[in-house]
Amino acid sequence: MTQGDTVVVRLTSDKAGEAHLHAYRLTARLSPGAPAQWRFVAKASGRFRIEWHAQGWLSRTHGPVLATLDVMPE
């Protein structure tokens, strides 16, 4: 996508936990069978990690990278 685009990310999980998108500070609490969605304007350009944290994760630990979001400059 390009900086300034509206982005929609749909998330589902078969386990309880949280996903978060670095730099944009978006978090989704996920439960099995309960989808979540992020909708935002891509204001920052770069490559940003979407990470998973199982239920009960410690705030100082990073979970596995699920995907990266690439935002190209205008």
C-alpha positions, 0 to 999 in steps of 0.5 A: 500500500501507499502512505495515505491509503486506508488499510483494513486488516482482518484477524482471526485465531484458533487460540486466545491472545493478542496481535499487535502492529508495531509503530501504529500501536494497534492491538487486537484481543483475539478469541477462537471464532471471534474475528477482529479488524483494524481499520486505519490510514497508513500515515507512516511509511516503512515495514512494520511487524504484526506480532502474536502474543499468546494469552498471558504474555509478558509486555516485555517479550515479543511474540512471533512475527505473523506478517509484515505490513509494507507502506510505500512513501507517497 
